[in-house]
Amino acid sequence: MKVINLGENNSVLNSFVAQMRDKVIQKNDFLFRANLRRTGQVFAYEISKTLSYAPKDVVTPLATAHMQLCNSKMVIATILRAGIPLHDGLLSYFDGAENAFVAAYRKYDEGDQFHVNTEYCTTPLLEGKQLVLSDTMVATGSSVILAYERLVADGGEPEYTHLVCPISSVYAVECLKKSMPKNVTLWTAAIDEELTSHSYIVPGLGDAGDLAYGTKL
């Protein structure tokens, strides 16, 4: 698995991530969602550079323009619910893409122990297509791995998979490297060193789902 950390380079993406991390600014849930969407757009633009293209003639009012246009078949998938604004940002650039959704959540057992459940899943056929699977944060990697496995089980093996996770932990990156196939790239904007006993990323940004849509029971 390949890892691309866009946060290592200076760009406006770092400003979006900084605002999402800031405990004062993130109280504005509208802005938090907007920053997730804008982050998704940045990742979509960078991913677009890796896709396949073919020549096409476009007729303008004055002449014919010879252009190279993307001909990759795309499926944008997200892990509900924190990934919805991120999904929206990706889809705004890959506007002709098909869509997939997976519901995954932590189910706590005793103490700090938990396992990840995946329930609802809807996906089109994935074979021969580029899958973009997004989740705002990847702490242990369990949710992303299970979501990918569920999508493949239901939709078939994609040609290539792009994991879009703006905030990642070192632990999750290493786990994904061991578990995911070679035809996968992890796209991230920050790789944080610490993971608490509750598997929360530090410094991280908090609970992305709650910050985007309000606290849950």
Secondary structure, 3 states (H helix, E strand, C coil): CEEEEHHHCCCHHHHHHHHHHCCCHHHCHHHHHHHHHHHHHHHHHHHHCCCCEEEEEEECCCCEEEEEEECCCEEEEEEECCCHHHHHHHHHHCCCCEEEEEEEEEEECCCCCEEEEEEEEECCCCECCEEEEECCEECCCHHHHHHHHHHHHHHCCECEEEEECCEEEHHHHHHHHHHCCCCEEEEECEEECEECCCCCEECCCCCHHHHHHCCCC
